[in-house]
């Protein structure tokens, strides 16, 4: 298929799946590298999607702008594995991924950090992070095949995944209920679907971090995830790539995508928020920032 026919096909698909006009859909389609049809593979299990969404949410909030080698959530690669997913982690970030995900009570924070009810099993080179009350789980390995060190407690922390290995602590139960049934979120299905896809599509979302090796991620509440960057893809170009790979499939048309401006877009009714600065924030100082991030992981 010629590039022009491919672009036209993608433009019509974007128009049909969103509330964008054909002219806008065509403008986006011209910015996608190529369209070969949807490549998103979702889990059919809603509990699995919810767990994966929670993983993405926690990691985005935890790592913020501390990524290495362009791994926004510490993830280099994701492969479907039956109803679950296998994640290949950036080696230097792998230990921190586990630290941020496994639940702990932080007395200084005054509550639970990590994902309530998440526990770990397996050997040190292939760990399974699993939910205590369902079959939902993900498998994690390091990209270099080396062992992943399990986290130890820091000052003021109680490792709930160690203390209560077979079930929820009371504090975990409250946190789990808040994630699973937040009244502030209009459509939990869309949240879980799109945030799960963020975790399952690192090759797409990591594009935002490629120019400098890091970007900035954060969350406002239990229903969104924000990605900010300054160089590389424009917002429209990144949206085009995501849509070309089926990122907004099965999302209501009116909520699929909203182009706020040249520098901002919302996917899934503000579930995923993309913001790009109009100019570079780092210039020649980017290398110094990377070195500082590396020192943070080795200290």
Phi, psi and omega in degrees: 000133180293159181299320182295318179293322179297318179295316179298320180296316179294319180302316180293324178295315179298316179299317184289333184263352182229181175263012179286149175288164179297322180296319177291318178299323178293321179297319178292316183300327179293344183262353177279145181299312182194155177237118180241013184100166183299134178243009179281130176243109181266153171285139177284350184267116181299329178290326176293316179297321179295319178296314181296321177298319180295321176302310181299318182297313181294317182293321178297316181291330183279315187277330178048250180247036181250034180276159173236144175055033174073016180266094188304315181252017184082006186250128176265324188212146177224132180230130176302143182218091190058236179273353184256197179214145177254125183252130174259120189263148170299122189307314184290343181256352189300314180298321179289330175301312179296317180302317183285332184273318184289133189289141177214146174269124182253109184294329179289323177285326180087025181185191183272133170250154182091197183255115182300136178082359180278133180228172186228141173214174180107183178267175190289343179261346179216097185258147176247119175264117190229153176281144183280341186242009176210180179273002182296136180195163170225152177256137180233138174223161174273148181298333180266003178077002182283163178296150174257123183281128176288144184287150173253163183287139172261174182306130177082004183253145169239122182280099184293329180293340176266318186289322181237074188290337187253006182185185181279143161279167181299317180295322178297319182299318179297317180294319180297319180293325179293320178291318186285337185220038183299124181287341183282351184254124186289320185224095181295329180298316180294316178304309183294322181296310185286320179290327173298320179292328174303317180290324185275352183237053183298330179296335179271307184289332180291349177302329181294336183260356185300313186302319183249347185092356178205161175222222176211128178236146173196174179227155175263324186200191185284007184240003183218169176212129183249137173238123178239142179205178183230329184238162180094223183306140166286168177300316181296321180295318179292319176300318181300316180295316179298314180294324179297333180261011174085020184299326182261010177303140176069012173263137179310136186309315185293340183252358188298308182206142174227119177274104185285317180198185176298338188244009183206143178211151177241135176244137179064042178057052178074018173290311175245123181247125180249125178230131176234131177287151184284344179216165182293137181268348191237323182056227181288348180280356182300320181296323178294322178297316179300316180298321178296319178297316179300317179297325179297328180277339181263347182280000000 
